[in-house]
Amino acid sequence: MIPLIIIPALNEADSIADVIRKTRESGWNDILVVDDASRDNTGQIAFSNGAGLIRLPINLGAWGAIQTGMGYALEKGYPAAVTMDGDNQHKPEHIKDLITLLDQGHDVVIGSCLSRGSASKQMVWPFLRKLSGLDIQDLTSGFRAYSRKAMALLLTNESFILDYQDVGVLLLCKKNNLKVTEVEVLMCQRENGKSRIFKNIFMIIAYFFSTLFLIGTKRW
C-alpha cells in the first residue's frame, strides 16, 4: 500500500526541507505539503525540494489543511494517507508501522508517544479518555494513518465543525464503527513554536471545555 504523506505546514521554513528529505530516505516519495497561508517561504522550500504543494489562501488551521490533503488523496486514488507534522517531531521511519496496521484491516492508526506529553497533557488526557470512552492513550497525536473509508467520513459535513485532529475525529470514527488503533512510536522534541492547544493555561481551559462539548454531542 502506497499512501499519500500529508504534511500541514504553517511557517515551517526552518524544518520542512529536512522533513521531506527524511521522509524520502525512509522510502516514501508521495508527499504533499499543504501550506496553511504561511508568512514565510515554507511553500517555496517544499516545492523546490520536490514535494507536491497546495497553498491555502487563508489560514484554515491544521485540521482544515489536513482535510484539504485528504480531498486531494481521494481525488488522486490513493488507498491511504498518513498525516505528519512539518516540525520534525514525527519520525518517517515509523510510517511503515502505521501502514502495516491499515493493511491488517484498521481504518485509523495513531502513532502514539506518551513520553512526549507535557504536564498539562498528562493532566487532561485521563479525563478525556474517561469521559469520551475512547480506549486511546495518545489522544492528540497528529501522526496518523487513514484508510480511504476514514478519509471519506472525515470529509463529510459533520467533520467540518471540528478544530483539531484529536478527540472529535476519534469520536466521529467510533460513532461510524471504524476500526481505530494505535502503535507506539518514538518522537522528537518540537523544533519550532509551541503546541497550539497546550501553549498556555487559557488555551488548555478553552480546549478542555470545547472538547467536553464535543464529547456530549458526539458520544451518543
N, C-alpha and C positions, 0 to 999 in steps of 0.2 A: 504494500500500500504506500503510495507516494502522496503525502499531504502537502497542502499549501501552508507555509510558515508565515503567519500574520504577525507583524510587529507594529503595534500602535506606538507612535513616537511623537513626543512634544518636547522640542528644544533639547534633542539628544545628539547635537553635533559632535560632542566630545567622545561619544562612545559608539555611535551607530555603525561606523565602518568596522570596528572591531567585532561587534555582534554579528554582522554579516559575514565577515571572514571566518569566525569561529563556527558559524552555522554551516558554511560551505565545507570547512575542514572536517566536520562531523558527517558529511555525506548528504546534506540536504541542500538542494540547489533551487528549489521552487520557493522563492522568498518574496513577500510583498510587504513593503513598508507603507503604512498609512500615516502620512504626515498630518497631524491634527492641528493645522494652522500654526506651525512653529514660527517663532520670531527670529530664529537663526537659520542656518543653511542645512538643517537636517535632511530635507528632501533632496537637495542637490548632491550632498555627500552620498546618500543612499543610492541614488540613481547612478552616480559616477562609479560606484562600487558594484554595479551590476544587478541590484535588486529591482524588482518591479516597484512602481511608485504610484500611489494615489494621493494627491494633495487635496485636503479638505479646505474649502474657502472660509469656513468658520470653525471655531473650536467646539467639537462635539463631546469631548471627554473620552477617556479610554474605551468605555463600553460602546459609545457611538462609533469610534474608529474601528473597533473590533467587528461590529455589525457590518460596517462598510466592507471590511475584508471578507467576512463570511458571504455576503452577497456576491462578491467577485468570485469566491471559491465555488459557489454553487453554479454560477453562470458559466464558468470555465470547465465544469465537470469534475472537480476534484472530489475524491471519495472521502476526504477528511481534511481538517485544518488543525494546526497547532498554534496557539497564541503564546507569545513570549514578549517580555519587556525589552526595551531598547537601551537599558542602562547597565547591561552586563550582569544583572542579578542571576539570570537563568542560564544554566549550562546546556548547550545544544547537544552534548553527548547523551543526555537523558531523554531526548526526543524519542529514541528507539524504544525506551521503556514504556512510554505513553502509547505509542503506536501498537506495540505488541498487545496491549490490553484491548485496544479497539479491535484488532484482528480477532480477538477471542470473544467478541460479541458485545462489548460495552459501548455505550453511546457517548459518555463523557468520562475522561480520565484526568485527574488532578495531580499535578506534580506537587507533593506535599513535603514541606520542610518546617517542622515545628521549631527548630533551633533558631530560625530567623525571627521568631516572634518577639517583639518588644514587650516590656512590662504591660503596656496598655492593651496589646493584643492578647496576651495571656490572661488578662483580666476579663476581657469582653467575650472571647471565644467560648468558654464554657457555658455562659448564659445563653448565647445564641444557639449553641448546639442543643441545649435542653429545651428551649422554647420552640425551636423550629422542628425538632425531631429528626434532624439530619445527622446521620452517622458518619460525619466527615470531620477529620481532625483539623485540616488547614482550610478554613472557610474562605480566606481571602486571596489565595494563591492565584496569580494571573498566568501561571504556566499550566496550560490545559490543552487537551486534545478533544476534538469534537467529530462525531460522525456526521454524514450528510443529514440523517434524520434529526440529529440535535440542532444542526445549523438551521434547518428549515423551521423548526419550532422557535428558535431564538431570533427569527426574523418576522414572526407574527406580530400583530398589533399589541398583544399583551406584553411582549418583551420590551417595547419601546418606552414604557414608563420607568424602566429600571435605570439606575445611575451607575451601578458598579457590576463587575463580573464576579459576584460573590453569592450571598445567601439568596437573593431574589432569583437569580438564574438557577440555582440548585433547586429551589422550591418549585419553580416552574417545570423543571425537568422531572422532579419527583411526582408532581401532580399529573404529568402526562406519561407516567410509567416508563421513563427512560432509565437505562441501566447506568448508574453513576458509581465510580470507584476512585480510589486514589493510590498512588505509588510513591514511596519515599524517594526523594531526590536530594542532592546537595545544591545549595545556592550560595552565591557570593554576596557580599555586602553591596548595597546600592552605591554606585559611583557618583551619581549626580542627584541633587534635590532631595526631597523628603516625600514620604508617603502622603498622598492627598487625603486619605482618610484619617490617619493617626498622627498628624503633624502637630496637633495641639489639643488641649483638653476640650475646647469648644467644638472642634471638628469631631472628636470622639463622641461627645454627647449627642451632637446632631446626627451622626451616623447611627448610633445606638438606637435612638428613638425612631428614625426613619426606617431602620431595619425591623424594629418591633412592629411598625405599621404594616410593612410588607408581610411579615410572618402572619399577622392577623388576617390579612386579606387573601393570602395565597395558600396557607396551610390546609384550609378546608375548602 
